[in-house]
Amino acid sequence: METTNVVLTGRHRGEVELFSDERKAGKMDISVSGDKLTVYHTEVDTAYEGRGFAKLLLNKLVSYARENRLMIVPLCPYVHTQFKRHPQEYADVWAK
């Protein structure tokens, strides 16, 4: 069973974490400042590659941004590529 959480630590930095059967399988490095959520990096453990886990992380990131009325600054190559491929889907949260 996969679960995702947004965890913010001091100075508004944090992670979107993905767990599979209670083992951390992936993460996104993020920060929040004002109404901007910046995503720097997406990483999925090699043991979990090819299972769509990066997309699960992206879905949690976007839902968190929507719930908190944040605009996403996609510095992460994976997130930026997904936003460019599906601009309509992410138009409401993409800080271009």
C-alpha positions as CSV (number, residue, x, y, z in Angstrom):
1,M,0.0,0.0,0.0
2,E,1.4,3.4,-1.0
3,T,0.9,6.6,1.0
4,T,2.1,10.1,0.4
5,N,2.6,13.0,2.9
6,V,3.8,16.5,2.7
7,V,6.3,17.3,5.5
8,L,7.5,20.8,6.0
9,T,10.4,21.4,8.4
10,G,12.0,24.6,9.6
11,R,12.4,27.6,7.2
12,H,9.6,26.3,5.1
13,R,11.6,23.5,3.5
14,G,10.5,20.0,3.3
15,E,9.5,17.0,1.3
16,V,6.6,15.2,-0.4
17,E,7.3,11.7,0.9
18,L,6.1,8.4,-0.6
19,F,6.0,5.2,1.4
20,S,5.3,1.7,0.1
21,D,4.5,-0.9,2.7
22,E,6.0,1.4,5.4
23,R,9.3,1.8,3.5
24,K,10.3,5.2,2.1
25,A,10.2,4.7,-1.7
26,G,10.5,8.2,-3.0
27,K,10.5,11.9,-2.3
28,M,10.3,15.4,-3.7
29,D,12.4,18.2,-2.2
30,I,10.3,21.4,-1.8
31,S,10.1,24.8,-0.2
32,V,7.2,27.2,0.4
33,S,7.5,30.9,0.4
34,G,4.5,33.1,0.3
35,D,2.1,31.7,-2.3
36,K,4.9,29.8,-4.2
37,L,5.8,26.2,-3.8
38,T,9.2,25.4,-5.4
39,V,10.0,21.8,-6.2
40,Y,13.7,21.1,-6.7
41,H,14.1,17.4,-7.1
42,T,12.1,14.1,-7.5
43,E,13.7,10.8,-6.5
44,V,12.3,7.3,-6.5
45,D,14.3,4.4,-5.0
46,T,15.7,2.2,-7.7
47,A,13.8,-0.8,-6.2
48,Y,10.5,0.9,-7.1
49,E,11.3,2.3,-10.5
50,G,8.7,1.7,-13.3
51,R,5.8,1.6,-10.9
52,G,4.5,5.1,-11.4
53,F,5.7,6.4,-8.1
54,A,7.0,9.7,-9.5
55,K,3.5,10.3,-10.8
56,L,2.1,9.6,-7.3
57,L,4.4,12.2,-5.8
58,L,3.4,14.7,-8.5
59,N,-0.2,14.1,-7.8
60,K,0.3,14.8,-4.1
61,L,2.3,17.9,-4.8
62,V,-0.4,19.3,-7.1
63,S,-3.2,18.5,-4.7
64,Y,-1.3,20.1,-1.8
65,A,-0.7,23.2,-3.9
66,R,-4.4,23.4,-4.9
67,E,-5.6,22.9,-1.3
68,N,-3.3,25.6,0.0
69,R,-3.7,28.0,-3.0
70,L,0.0,27.8,-4.0
71,M,1.6,28.2,-7.3
72,I,4.3,25.6,-8.2
73,V,7.7,26.7,-9.5
74,P,8.9,23.5,-11.2
75,L,12.7,23.6,-11.0
76,C,12.7,19.8,-10.9
77,P,13.2,18.5,-14.5
78,Y,10.6,15.7,-14.0
79,V,7.9,18.1,-12.8
80,H,8.8,20.7,-15.4
81,T,8.5,18.1,-18.2
82,Q,5.1,16.9,-16.9
83,F,3.9,20.5,-16.8
84,K,5.1,21.2,-20.4
85,R,3.5,17.9,-21.6
86,H,0.1,18.6,-19.9
87,P,-0.2,22.4,-19.6
88,Q,-4.0,22.3,-19.4
89,E,-4.0,19.9,-16.5
90,Y,-1.6,22.0,-14.4
91,A,-2.5,25.6,-15.6
92,D,-4.1,26.5,-12.3
93,V,-1.0,25.7,-10.3
94,W,1.9,26.4,-12.7
95,A,3.9,29.6,-11.9
96,K,5.4,30.2,-15.3
